[in-house]
């Protein structure tokens, strides 16, 4: 079960980074959409295992969902709490007190 948790946690992290690579800021709605689609994928993955001589197991699917939910929660918390980075291209203006003589 730990393997399912870690694998789907990693899948969730990579999915998040993939969507971020488009350069648009992520909204809070994205978390719910990602959780829905990754949950559906986890269910489909568990269902299809029966066709390759592996069993379908509800507990494995729940472990998949736990991996998805935990990583999405951490990434969303990080997204909401990080502060905008200051630009390094800031130049002083001519009216600043340090440049007056």
Residue pairs with C-beta under 8 A, 6 or more apart in sequence:
1 59
1 60
1 63
2 63
4 60
4 63
4 64
4 67
5 63
5 64
5 66
5 67
5 70
6 67
7 64
7 67
8 38
8 42
8 63
8 64
8 65
8 67
8 68
9 67
9 68
9 70
9 71
10 67
10 71
11 38
11 67
11 68
12 34
12 38
12 67
12 68
12 71
12 72
12 75
13 71
13 75
15 34
15 38
16 26
16 34
16 71
16 72
16 75
19 26
19 30
19 34
20 26
26 79
28 76
28 80
31 72
31 75
31 76
34 68
34 72
35 68
35 69
35 72
38 68
39 64
39 65
39 68
42 61
42 64
42 65
42 68
43 61
45 64
46 56
46 57
46 60
46 61
46 64
47 56
49 55
49 56
50 56
92 98
92 99
